[in-house]
Amino acid sequence: MNPLLAERGNPPPRRKSCEACKTAKRRCDLAFPACSRCATRNTPCIYPGRQPAIPQELIDEMVESIAQTVDTPLSFSAGIPCMTEFSIPELPDPPTVAHPFDVFDPQWDYIDFDAPCLSPESHSGVLIPRPSNTMTAPVARPPMPLSAIIASRLQFAIDVLKVVPKMMVQENQTPWSHKQLYLNGMPKQMQGNCALHITLNSLNRPLITSLINTNIQTLLTSPVPTTPLETLSHTHALLLYQIMLFFSPDPTSNISLIPHIESSALTLLSCIYFPDPNTTPTIFPHTPEAKQDFWTSWIFQESARRTVLFAFYLIQLYKSVQGYKNLVCDGKLGLVHSWYLSAHLWGAQDAGEFGAAWMEKDHFVVGELNFGRVLTEARAGDVDVFGRMLLVSYLGIEEARAWFLSRGAIL
């Protein structure tokens, strides 16, 4: 058969205009990865049905170039079995309250479960008791100007968040994601997009912004995670994307992932064990196999505990910086929650070092953001980056600096 006739009978699919040109009713030159109009305007260029992936060669090249930089990386001195069925709950509308204050904003008392998924770490511990299903009562305080809130309580955390994508690529960790969590392989999309973000400049901005925004849509339409580790990874990806959007110089990057972060964090809650600050710590096991299992379980659980807490922290930071009205303070983000404040446990390189820190070092369980025992008994070296972020938000930058100086250290 004549090839031309065969082509007529089975014509190739026509390429369609990008979404931006179609919305503006302008002619699209169909260039890829970005048409001329989108490239000129620095707007994301997304073609219908096309999900551009980040080439692995580009990711490898960027990671290699980042590893060769002379910048000193930030340092942190100092698959869990679960049969839970996962479903993303419907979120209630946030309550309307009267007085603005600072980053800690009570929403709803989210923890409502009967411990369906507990790690081996929890066998000799107890859960923090849940007093009721009612919303946490706000504490009325005089309003503060937004600029004062940011300078005193949020700027330290904002400065840390700016380098989180680079930290994830260079160190395989964030203040809420343990360096050993993805030891067997970080999700490629997470690492690739962090690498893209930190190499963004005025020349490649249209392409990189388009790729990142497209991958955000891919993440949002991906199947619901079915395991605890998948749910934790999904939450980490959402947090990283929101941080990228938060600091993006592109004026069109106004996508908010806050509702998705909230839903994912709520789903993650069902497989987290929260230690009681008033209970004697679990005895560390003696056999090598049990020590490794205990440490592996702790890595997942502590990463999950910190991730949920940071998710709600980021939500309130976002609302504060965006100038949301009617924010109030209950001092604990509206959560019944706890986590381990210990740079020695978090920074341990192996199960042996972790065991030594567990038995020989004093580690602090911070429940409901109550830093009382930390402020009276902890040393500066006990507080890692995550603890410093929350401590500054809790005390204010000047009082936090004074606390560290009184212990011979600098914040």
ZITAHU-V693361 format. One record per helix or strand. SS is the DSSP state (2 for helix, 1 for strand). FROM is the first residue (numbers start at 0). LEN is the number of residues. If there is no record, write none. Layout:
ss | from | len
SS | FROM | LEN
SS | FROM | LEN
This chain:
ss | from | len
2 | 2 | 7
1 | 17 | 1
2 | 18 | 6
2 | 35 | 6
1 | 46 | 1
2 | 55 | 12
2 | 119 | 3
1 | 126 | 1
1 | 138 | 1
2 | 145 | 17
2 | 163 | 8
1 | 173 | 1
1 | 176 | 1
2 | 187 | 11
2 | 204 | 16
2 | 227 | 19
2 | 257 | 14
1 | 274 | 1
2 | 287 | 34
1 | 328 | 1
1 | 337 | 4
2 | 342 | 4
2 | 350 | 10
1 | 363 | 4
2 | 371 | 6
2 | 379 | 3
2 | 384 | 11
2 | 396 | 9
